Amino acid sequence: MRKILDAGVVAGTLRADVRAEDIVVTVVGMFSATSLAGGDEQLQRMLNLLLNAVRRPAATVNSHEDIASPSLAPGPPVAPGLRVEPGLCGACEYAAIKDTRRGTTYLRCTRASWDSRLVRYPRLPVTTCAGFAELGDQGAAADR
């Protein structure tokens, strides 16, 4: 299941925050609930809801792509736990790498907390971004 979800994230069709164990629990619950009274029609509706929930929302696809930013050559990952190259976020002052107790590592855009053009958890790799500020850039502090 994890390999399928990872392939969907890499292809850009699935959200990166979906956990395989959550999918399994949800599917088991759906089959249990619909076997009592809902039937095939209800099961199909519930499966459609699940599929829509794990797909990457179209509204967040380009939210960091309002303007072109400098191209960066791929380098080593910013954090070993990130499964993909972060792109511009790897050199951005506003990128924050977070690790969870469960061993997941993710990247959060701190600028998104006050800049409504951006999303807090961008899909990686980010290739263009309206809020990009290179690490150590003196002009970035003035944006805050």
Secondary structure, 3 states (H helix, E strand, C coil): CHHHHHHHHHHCCECCCCCHHHHHHHHHHHHHHHHHHHHHHHHHHHHHHHHHHHECCHHHCCCCCCCCCCCCCCCCCCCCCCCCCCEHHHHECCEEEEECCCCCEEEEEHHHHCCCCCCCCCCCCECCCCCCCECCCHHHHHHC
